[in-house]
Amino acid sequence: MPGFGEQLERLEAIVRKLEAEDLDLDEALKLFEEGVERLRAAREQLTQAEGKVKKALKGEGPPAIDG
């Protein structure tokens, strides 16, 4: 699965293409569907990261590495 940054970059590219006036309906629909899937994946990644942060703040995460 692409990283969050990669998902965001692709979503931005999709939005730019969808805003273009010379896009046909079939291509626009394909891009929209891809965008929805990428948005779902990015949200899931954010949710997982939020859970890890909450655990770490509660002291439930892996032990800190002294260095």
N, C-alpha and C positions, 0 to 999 in steps of 0.2 A: 504494500500500500504506500502510495506517495506520502511524503511528510506534509505537515500542515502548511508550511510555506509554499510548497509546490502546488498543493490544492488551491491555495489562495491566488497564486499567480495564474493558474489555469482558469479559475473562476473570473478573474479580472479580464483575461483575454476573451472569454466567452461573452461577457457583458459588452465589451467593445465590438465584437462581431455582431451581436444581436442588435446593437444600436445602429449598425450600418444600414443604410437604406437599400442597398443593392443585394440583400440576402433573400434567397427564395424561401418559400414556406417550409419545404421539406428540410432544408439545411437548418433553418431556424428552429424547427421542432427537435431535430437531433441535438443541436447545441443546448437547447433548453433542458432536454432530458439528461444530458451529460452534466449540466450545471446542477440540477437537482441532486443527482447522485453524489457529485463531489461536495456539495453543501452538506448533505447528510453525513458523509465520511468525515468532513472537517469538524462538524459539530460533535461527532462521536469522539474524535481525537481530543477536542477541548474538554469534553465531559470526563474522559479518562485522566487527562492532565489535572483537572480540577480535583478529582478524587485523590490523586497522588499528593497534591499540595495540601489538601485538608488532612490526610493521614500524617504527612510529615509535620505539619503544624501541631498536631495532637501528640506527636511523639510515637506514632505507630509505624512509621516508615522504617526503612533499613537504617542501621546505625551510621552515624556520620564517620567519615574517614578522616583521621587525624593526619595532618601532613605538614 
